[in-house]
């Protein structure tokens, strides 16, 4: 009989190792493909994001370029103004309107020139601002103000009727504001022939109107506009004591960046300039908020921002007032005496809290002007119009919390 042969079906150790290695290599290959695809997708997504970002940035620059150039790069030729409806006057026309700039028609004087009351050819009464011919800054102010006001339209800003750029003459023609500046009323003697003193209700209305003016500049214009010289003399009152913000000669376009702009030359009025702007040149919309807070303190106290004739510690309004704004007893003592008996203590505390927040030394702690507007609205009985609510922030909670606070630094 033949010998039977047993055939083993079990693989050898070498064969098992080869199969194991083959399987591992296949898994690694699959993983490599998956990783490569994921990386490729990520790269494509990143490139697409950068492309979209570049397009958006380019479109934004294209949209903003005409406005920025017209404000920040004034040219010597003024015939190319994009004034969008502002009327162009000859110097002769404005001479006639003001009776050759008669001093009897002089209603104001500032660092850049004089303001006259005038009657235009169509019978309208206007305020005509004649800039000093020797002032280079005045010439720049002229260009900025024409460009700004011809593009800005709000019932809370003084309207620009037109301008004159006749040879060396630079004049601006505004809507006439019958009751002059807020400053003239706050520091009036109250005697016959002088501007009337303002009561509590009118002061609240002025506070709201001027806040809405800044809200428009900061929140409803893109890019935002920083006024840079907001003060009581630049708040004008019409025949019904409605307030409008004026004088945009120092205004600047704001930045989209949180850090804002850095100015090599600090401009503005002593006593109203925010500390961070004065010390570092950093300029943001919060710089205007500080200036607004100073005006609010003027409305509350009837005191000028800086008066070194006062006793030690009382010369600078903000430094003197800030520690007192959250002390009920001291708050009542610092109110303008002419307002006695006109306000409810609750209203006074709320206005004081808003003022305290606006003049905080740290810009980040100051509110948006939209928040200020929304906080003042409930306090004003008779309002004209309204402004679009741009924020859901509720300053009222902060106002309540400040009533019992005494931790603010002076």
C-alpha positions in Angstrom: 0.0 0.0 0.0 1.1 3.5 -0.7 2.2 5.8 2.2 -0.4 8.5 3.0 0.8 12.0 2.9 -0.7 14.5 5.4 -1.0 18.1 4.0 -1.0 20.8 6.6 -3.2 23.9 5.9 -1.7 26.0 8.7 0.4 29.0 7.4 4.0 29.4 8.4 5.0 32.2 10.8 6.6 34.1 7.9 3.5 34.1 5.9 1.4 35.3 8.9 3.8 38.3 9.4 3.6 39.2 5.7 -0.2 39.2 5.8 -0.3 41.3 9.0 2.1 43.8 7.5 0.0 44.0 4.4 -3.2 44.8 6.4 -1.5 47.5 8.4 -0.1 49.1 5.3 -3.6 49.2 3.8 -5.0 50.9 6.9 -2.2 53.4 6.9 -2.7 54.1 3.3 -6.4 54.7 3.8 -5.7 57.0 6.8 -3.1 58.9 4.8 -5.7 59.5 2.0 -8.3 60.7 4.6 -5.8 63.1 6.2 -4.7 64.4 2.8 -8.3 65.0 1.8 -9.0 66.8 5.2 -5.9 69.0 4.9 -6.8 69.8 1.3 -10.3 70.7 2.3 -9.0 72.9 5.1 -6.6 74.7 2.8 -9.3 75.3 0.3 -11.6 76.6 3.0 -8.8 78.9 4.3 -8.1 80.2 0.8 -11.8 80.8 0.2 -12.1 82.7 3.6 -9.1 84.8 2.7 -10.5 85.5 -0.7 -13.9 86.6 0.7 -12.2 88.7 3.3 -10.1 90.4 0.7 -13.2 91.1 -1.4 -15.2 92.5 1.5 -12.2 94.7 2.6 -11.7 96.0 -0.9 -15.4 96.7 -1.3 -15.5 98.6 2.0 -12.4 100.6 1.1 -14.0 101.4 -2.3 -17.2 102.6 -0.6 -15.5 104.7 2.1 -12.7 106.2 -0.1 -14.6 109.2 -1.5 -15.8 110.3 2.0 -12.4 109.7 3.6 -10.5 111.5 0.9 -12.8 114.5 0.9 -12.3 115.0 4.6 -8.7 114.1 5.3 -7.0 115.4 2.1 -8.3 118.9 1.5 -7.3 120.3 -1.9 -6.7 124.0 -2.7 -9.4 124.0 -5.3 -12.9 124.1 -3.9 -14.9 124.1 -7.1 -14.9 120.3 -7.1 -16.8 119.9 -3.8 -19.2 117.0 -3.7 -21.6 119.1 -1.6 -24.9 117.3 -2.4 -27.2 120.3 -2.5 -25.2 122.9 -0.5 -25.7 126.4 -2.1 -22.6 128.3 -3.3 -22.6 132.0 -2.5 -20.4 134.8 -3.7 -18.6 137.0 -1.2 -20.7 139.9 -2.5 -24.0 138.1 -1.7 -22.9 137.5 1.9 -21.6 141.1 2.2 -25.1 142.3 1.4 -26.7 139.7 3.7 -24.7 141.0 6.7 -24.7 144.7 5.8 -21.0 144.4 5.0 -20.4 142.3 8.2 -21.7 145.1 10.4 -20.7 144.6 14.1 -24.3 145.0 14.9 -24.9 141.6 13.3 -22.0 139.9 15.1 -23.4 137.0 17.2 -20.3 135.1 18.0 -16.6 134.9 17.8 -14.2 131.9 17.9 -10.6 130.8 17.2 -11.3 130.4 13.5 -13.3 133.5 12.8 -16.6 135.4 13.5 -20.3 134.5 13.1 -22.8 137.1 11.8 -26.5 137.1 11.5 -27.6 137.7 7.9 -30.6 137.8 5.7 -30.2 135.9 2.5 -31.7 136.9 -0.9 -34.7 134.6 -0.4 -35.5 136.2 2.9 -34.1 133.4 5.1 -32.2 134.4 8.2 -28.9 132.6 8.5 -25.8 132.4 10.6 -22.8 133.3 8.5 -19.4 132.2 9.7 -16.4 134.1 8.3 -13.1 132.3 8.7 -9.9 134.1 9.5 -8.0 134.5 6.2 -4.6 134.2 8.1 -5.4 130.9 9.7 -4.3 127.8 7.8 -6.1 125.7 10.4 -9.2 127.7 9.6 -8.9 126.9 5.9 -8.6 123.2 6.8 -11.6 123.5 9.1 -13.6 125.1 6.3 -13.0 122.1 4.0 -13.8 119.6 6.7 -17.0 121.3 7.7 -18.3 121.7 4.2 -17.6 118.1 3.4 -19.0 116.8 6.6 -22.2 118.8 6.9 -23.1 118.5 3.2 -23.2 114.7 3.7 -24.8 114.6 7.2 -28.5 115.1 7.6 -30.1 115.0 11.1 -32.5 117.2 13.0 -30.0 117.1 15.8 -27.2 118.7 13.8 -27.1 122.3 12.7 -27.8 122.4 9.0 -25.4 123.8 6.4 -27.2 126.0 3.9 -24.1 126.7 1.8 -20.6 128.1 1.6 -18.5 130.7 -0.1 -15.0 130.0 -1.5 -14.6 133.3 -3.4 -10.9 134.0 -3.9 -9.4 134.1 -0.4 -12.7 134.4 1.3 -14.0 131.3 3.2 -17.5 131.5 4.7 -20.0 129.0 5.9 -23.8 129.6 5.9 -25.9 127.8 8.5 -29.4 127.6 9.7 -30.0 130.4 12.1 -30.5 129.3 15.8 -32.4 132.0 17.5 -31.5 131.2 21.1 -27.8 130.9 20.5 -25.5 128.6 22.4 -26.2 126.5 25.5 -23.2 128.1 27.1 -24.7 131.5 26.9 -27.8 130.4 28.8 -25.9 128.3 31.5 -23.7 131.2 32.5 -26.2 134.1 31.9 -26.7 136.7 34.6 -30.4 136.3 34.1 -30.9 140.0 34.0 -32.9 141.9 31.4 -31.4 141.7 27.9 -29.3 138.6 28.8 -30.1 135.1 27.7 -32.8 133.4 29.9 -31.6 130.8 32.4 -32.8 127.3 31.6 -35.2 125.3 33.8 -34.8 121.6 34.7 -37.1 120.3 32.0 -35.4 122.3 29.3 -32.0 121.1 30.4 -33.1 117.5 30.2 -34.4 118.2 26.7 -31.1 119.7 25.7 -29.2 116.8 27.2 -31.3 114.3 25.1 -31.2 116.3 21.9 -27.4 116.7 22.0 -27.0 113.0 23.0 -29.0 112.1 19.9 -26.7 114.3 17.8 -23.7 112.4 19.0 -25.6 109.1 18.6 -26.2 109.9 15.0 -22.5 110.6 14.4 -21.3 107.5 16.3 -23.9 104.9 15.5 -25.8 105.9 12.3 -22.9 107.0 10.1 -20.4 104.6 8.7 -17.5 105.0 9.3 -18.4 106.8 12.6 -17.5 110.4 13.0 -15.8 111.7 16.1 -16.7 115.4 16.8 -13.6 116.1 18.9 -14.8 119.5 20.1 -18.1 118.8 21.8 -18.9 121.5 24.4 -21.7 123.7 25.6 -20.7 126.5 23.2 -21.1 124.1 20.2 -24.7 123.2 21.2 -27.1 125.7 19.7 -30.7 126.2 20.5 -33.5 127.1 18.1 -36.6 129.2 18.8 -38.2 126.3 20.8 -35.0 125.5 22.7 -34.4 122.4 20.7 -30.7 121.6 20.7 -28.5 120.9 17.7 -24.8 120.0 17.6 -22.6 122.4 15.6 -19.0 123.2 14.6 -17.5 120.2 12.8 -14.2 121.8 11.9 -12.2 119.4 14.1 -14.3 116.3 13.4 -12.5 113.1 12.3 -13.7 109.9 10.7 -13.5 107.1 13.3 -11.8 103.8 13.0 -13.3 100.3 12.7 -10.6 99.2 15.2 -11.3 99.1 18.9 -8.1 100.9 19.6 -9.3 103.9 17.5 -7.1 106.5 16.0 -3.8 107.9 17.2 -3.5 111.7 16.7 -0.1 113.4 16.7 -1.7 116.6 17.6 -4.3 116.8 20.4 -7.1 119.2 19.6 -10.2 120.3 21.5 -11.0 122.5 24.4 -9.4 122.3 27.8 -11.8 120.8 30.4 -13.7 118.8 27.8 -10.8 116.6 26.4 -10.9 112.9 27.5 -7.8 112.0 29.6 -6.6 109.1 27.3 -6.8 111.5 24.3 -4.9 114.2 26.1 -2.2 111.9 27.4 -1.7 109.4 24.5 -3.4 110.9 21.5 -5.8 107.9 21.3 -9.1 109.1 19.9 -12.3 107.1 19.8 -16.0 107.8 20.0 -15.6 107.3 23.7 -13.6 110.6 23.7 -16.8 112.3 22.6 -18.7 110.5 25.4 -16.4 112.0 28.0 -17.0 115.5 26.6 -20.7 114.9 26.7 -20.4 113.9 30.3 -18.7 117.2 31.0 -21.6 119.1 29.4 -24.0 117.0 31.5 -22.2 118.2 34.6 -22.5 121.8 33.4 -26.2 121.3 33.0 -26.4 119.8 36.5 -24.2 122.3 38.3 -24.1 125.5 36.3 -20.3 125.5 36.6 -17.7 125.9 33.9 -15.4 122.9 33.2 -12.3 124.7 34.5 -12.3 127.6 36.9 -9.1 128.0 38.9 -10.5 131.0 40.8 -12.5 128.5 42.9 -11.2 127.1 46.2 -8.6 124.3 46.1 -10.0 121.1 44.8 -12.9 122.7 43.0 -11.2 124.2 40.0 -11.7 121.2 37.6 -15.4 120.3 37.4 -14.9 116.6 36.7 -12.5 116.0 39.5 -14.7 117.9 42.0 -18.0 116.4 40.9 -17.2 112.7 40.3 -16.9 111.6 43.9 -20.1 113.5 44.8 -22.3 112.1 42.0 -23.1 108.9 43.9 -23.5 110.6 47.4 -27.2 111.6 47.7 -26.5 114.4 50.2 -23.5 115.9 48.3 -25.3 115.5 45.0 -28.2 117.7 46.1 -25.7 120.3 47.4 -23.9 120.5 44.0 -26.9 121.2 41.8 -27.3 124.6 40.2 -29.2 126.8 42.8 -31.5 128.1 40.1 -33.0 124.6 39.7 -34.1 124.4 43.3 -37.6 122.8 43.6 -37.8 121.9 39.9 -36.7 118.3 39.9 -37.5 115.0 41.5 -34.7 113.4 43.4 -35.1 110.2 41.4 -34.5 112.1 38.2 -31.5 113.9 39.6 -29.9 110.6 40.7 -30.4 109.0 37.3 -28.9 112.0 35.4 -26.0 112.1 37.9 -25.4 108.4 37.3 -25.2 108.8 33.6 -22.8 111.8 33.9 -20.6 109.7 36.3 -20.4 106.9 33.8 -19.6 109.2 30.9 -16.6 110.9 32.6 -15.0 107.7 33.8 -11.2 107.9 33.5 -11.1 104.5 31.6 -12.7 104.8 28.2 -14.0 101.2 28.2 -16.2 102.0 31.2 -18.0 104.8 29.4 -21.4 103.9 27.8 -22.3 104.2 24.1 -24.3 107.3 23.2 -27.1 105.0 22.2 -27.3 103.8 25.8 -27.2 107.4 27.1 -30.1 108.3 24.8 -32.2 105.3 25.9 -31.6 106.2 29.5 -32.6 109.9 29.1 -35.8 109.2 27.1 -37.9 108.2 30.2 -36.9 111.5 31.9 -38.0 113.9 29.1 -41.7 114.7 29.1 -41.9 116.4 25.7 -39.7 114.9 23.0 -39.2 115.7 19.3 -38.8 112.7 17.1 -36.6 109.8 18.1 -33.5 108.0 17.1 -33.1 104.4 15.9 -32.2 102.1 18.8 -28.8 100.6 17.8 -28.2 98.6 21.0 -30.0 96.3 23.4 -27.8 97.5 26.3 -29.8 98.7 29.2 -28.1 101.5 31.1 -31.0 101.6 33.6 -29.6 98.6 35.6 -26.2 100.4 35.9 -28.0 103.5 37.0 -29.7 101.6 39.8 -26.5 100.0 40.9 -24.8 103.3 41.1 -27.3 104.8 43.5 -25.8 102.9 46.4 -22.2 103.0 45.1 -19.5 105.2 46.6 -16.5 103.6 45.1 -15.9 105.9 42.2 -12.5 107.6 42.1 -12.3 111.4 41.7 
